[in-house]
Structure formats: structure tokens, C-alpha cells
Amino acid sequence: MSSGAISGSASGLIDVSGFLPSFTAVRGYKNVLALYPSLCDLAERCGQRGVMDYLPFFLSASRLWGRVPRLLLLSSSAAELQAAVLLYEYGLGPISSGIFVPADLFGERSVLAPEPIRSSVAWQAAESLLDRGAHLVYLSLRNGDFTSMQKLNARTCATRLHIARRTLAIRSTFDETVAGMGSHTRRNLRHFRRLTESKLGATFVPEANPSEADSLALNRDSLYPVFPWIAKGRFRNARGLEGGFLAGLRAGDGTWLSLIGGRRRNWITYIDWQMNVKAHPALSIGTAMRAYLIEHEVARGTLQLTFEDGTPHPMSRAFVPENMCDLLLARRTLSPNILRKLAAWMPLKHNMLAGNIRDQDLVWHRSESHGQPLP
């Protein structure tokens, strides 16, 4: 079978094993967004219903600073869309870096394909990008498996298996919901909530209505401020999205101590961002805010509380574990040693790629003997 061919299996799925299929590439925010209805339909057909529902939000400039979306499409001989891979390329406008990362940390929006061939589609898409001039492609896939892929063809390759946690199952009571957290974490949730109430007269506002100026002021005074235009985009999205919400923690004098922005859909609450004032470090405003939020989600009957990009908070130890498989595929000239040195120069804060390259669980593979790890 020639390169670029697409074969049908008995189950009606595309067989992408053993050859390199021909992907159509789409680059840029507007071009990818124009395919939004088709991608939603594809997700439905691939058993990934709903994962692309908020694509315009995730493609918005406030979340894509320094990253350009690249969509790879795989169609059948009848021109029906069968699979798609969405990645972000580091770069500004027409300036291309050739370095690609997944559209989300948990692999939901990155690869749309039937479950049996999802890993193979991801692998072949990465190969396709390298053939088109890319330097490095990093993909993350939930329940993925890259161990049985084809020979590496003179690539630098690494894989990583790890457990990711981003979702807290909401039980019928607050105590039941936090029961899986460590005793220290449970104690802190209650302790810092009481402190903010007694010291600052704090109250939780589940449907907060701050002005945009108030939101920007809190961002300036927060522990981890972002660029004003990003803060403005976050605020407007939380107010304008279907199911979007703002929750806040307000001091007795009326000033905002914390704001959380997210979305609610099908009894799942998604947290997109949180900002906390830095003026009271001893009170751990962020922890207090999460205690209020969990209590509120219990009261409203929420089933799951999902932090879109995860959270480093110790409470995450009680989150639902998700099995992740990462793939790094690069040009042969980018050896493991070179990539490690490059990653060492990158700031780790908010840099998924650098952190993953330096992760000790990353297993490097030889190109000349498939599946044999480097010493």
C-alpha cells in the first residue's frame, strides 16, 4: 500500500498502522475555528462527545499567547473526516519555531479518533509534522499506548507513563468529599476558612459580579499576575460563555480577596483560573477559597469539580487518577543530551515542555532498535 493511502478495516475504522497517511494541515486561529462544527461532529462519531464544545474559548488569544494552533486532518477516500490532531506551535504570527505541544495537558482535545487507533493517529501525526519540517513534537494522550508503534526511522524518541489528577468527585457532604485528602490538607481547608472569616470578615459569593476594573486590580495585586489583556480576556470569557461563572471571596470592607472563573455543564464544574490577593500570605486565601467552593458545589449537587490544567495544591492527591502516555518525537539531530540542555535553559514555571523533558520518568528510545530504551 502506498504512503498516503487509507485502508478500511472490518470495523469501519481507518487502519493507520504500517504506513504514513496523508494529513491535511490547517494553521492559525481563524482557519482552525472555521472547522469548529466539523470537529464537534467528529468528536461525537469517535466517542469523544463534548470535548470540543468550548473550542472557541480554548483558541482565544488570552490562552494562546505565543502559541499558534495547527490542526492535522485525516480523511477517508470518500473525503469524510475520520481523525484530527490539534497542537500548538510556539511562535508569533508567521514566525515558526517548529516546536509543537498538545492542545491540552490531558489529551482530550489533542487527538480526535476512534479509541482503537487513537495512539496510532497521534504517532503518525507527529511523524507527518517532522516530515514537514518540524523540529520537535510533544503529545500527551489519556490511556494512550505508543509502545507498539512502527520503527522510529531515525528519530529521537521518548515516552512517559504517568498519573495525572485534575478531577475531584463531589460526594453528598463536604466531609465525604474531602475524606480522601490528607489530614493536614483537610485541617487547613477548615482552618484557613475560619481565619479569613475572623480576620477579614470574608464571605463567599457564588455568583460574583465584580467590575472589570475590580478584576484587573485584583490581578495586579495577586500572587501570580498575568498580563492585563490576558486578565481582561479571562474575565470577559467567564461572563460571556454559556455556563460560565465567576465566584469570589470578599472581605468585610468590600474588597475582593479571590476570584475563580470557570464553566458548568452537565453537572460538572470546570475551573479555568483562580487569582488570590497576595496581601495576606499567612491566611492562605487560595486554600480558604477552595474550601468555600467545594462546600458550594456539594450544595448544588455537582458531580465533578475539574481543574482544567490541574493544580499543585495537596488536595489533588484525592483527585481521580488518569493514566497518561506522553510521546516526544524529534529530529535525530536533537539528541537526548541536546534536548536536556535546552530544557535546562528554559524557565520551568508554566513550561510544560521543559518540565517534561527533564522529568526522570521520561524513557528515551534508540531509533535503530525499536522499543529498546537508552541507558
Stockholm file with secondary structure:
# STOCKHOLM 1.0

chainA/1-375         MSSGAISGSASGLIDVSGFLPSFTAVRGYKNVLALYPSLCDLAERCGQRGVMDYLPFFLSASRLWGRVPRLLLLSSSAAELQAAVLLYEYGLGPISSGIFVPADLFGERSVLAPEPIRSSVAWQAAESLLDRGAHLVYLSLRNGDFTSMQKLNARTCATRLHIARRTLAIRSTFDETVAGMGSHTRRNLRHFRRLTESKLGATFVPEANPSEADSLALNRDSLYPVFPWIAKGRFRNARGLEGGFLAGLRAGDGTWLSLIGGRRRNWITYIDWQMNVKAHPALSIGTAMRAYLIEHEVARGTLQLTFEDGTPHPMSRAFVPENMCDLLLARRTLSPNILRKLAAWMPLKHNMLAGNIRDQDLVWHRSESHGQPLP
#=GR chainA/1-375 SS CCTBCCEECTTSCEECSSSCBCCEEEESHHHHHTTHHHHHHHHHHTTCTTTTTTHHHHHSGGGCTTEEEEEEEEECTTCCEEEEEEEEEEEETTEEEEEEEESSTTSTTTEESCGGGHHHHHHHHHHHHHHTTCSEEEEEEETCCCTTCCCCSSEEEEEEEEEEEEEEECCSSHHHHHTTSCHHHHHHHHHHHHHHHHHHCCEEETTCCCCHHHHHHHHHTBSSCCCHHHHHHHHHHHHHSTTEEEEEEECTTSCEEEEEEEEEETTEEEEEEEEEBSSCGGGCHHHHHHHHHHHHHHHHTCSEEEETTCCCSGGGGGSEEEEEEEEEEEETTSCHHHHHHHHHHSCCTTCHHHHHHTCTTCEEECSSSTTCBCC
#=GC SS_cons         CCTBCCEECTTSCEECSSSCBCCEEEESHHHHHTTHHHHHHHHHHTTCTTTTTTHHHHHSGGGCTTEEEEEEEEECTTCCEEEEEEEEEEEETTEEEEEEEESSTTSTTTEESCGGGHHHHHHHHHHHHHHTTCSEEEEEEETCCCTTCCCCSSEEEEEEEEEEEEEEECCSSHHHHHTTSCHHHHHHHHHHHHHHHHHHCCEEETTCCCCHHHHHHHHHTBSSCCCHHHHHHHHHHHHHSTTEEEEEEECTTSCEEEEEEEEEETTEEEEEEEEEBSSCGGGCHHHHHHHHHHHHHHHHTCSEEEETTCCCSGGGGGSEEEEEEEEEEEETTSCHHHHHHHHHHSCCTTCHHHHHHTCTTCEEECSSSTTCBCC
//
